[in-house]
Amino acid sequence: MKTRLDTLDETDRNLIALLQLSARDSVANLARKLGVARTTVVARLARLEQNGIIAGYTVKLGQEVTDNALRAYVGITIEPKAARDVLKQFRRMPEIELLCSVSGEFDYVAWLRASSAERLDQILDEIGQIDGVSRTTTSIVLSRKIER
């Protein structure tokens, strides 16, 4: 059973929010911002990690430092009952960084990362040729305005 963030208490939610802004913040600084003891932060972090709520810490590269890869998101419509087979094909495509099932016009939205415009074109062709994919709509990301 998955844990919902809204079932956590306010201190846990605030701790997670602070870490999402800066995972490098010291325990002492987090405690100060939360108005709790340093040992409270240490215990809560251990519990959140142990329960799988915090799965890890990472480094995000700045937009100016990142590689020259193109990023795009693709709205994908699939034929009824084709989801399982389509997902198997998508799992084999390392350029798909994130795939979400969505409501609305599309069945899925995929976030792609490609080394060049030519490679992006190839990936889109591969997606379009998968049995069960009936339509795609692609938008290339020009810049990131907010990233959390």
Secondary structure, DSSP 8 states (H G I E B T S, - for coil): ----GGGS-HHHHHHHHHHHH-TT--HHHHHHHHTS-HHHHHHHHHHHHHTTSS--------TTTS-S-EEEEEEEEE-TT-HHHHHHHHHT-TTEEEEEE-SSS-SEEEEEEESSHHHHHHHHHHHHHSTTEEEEEEEE----S---
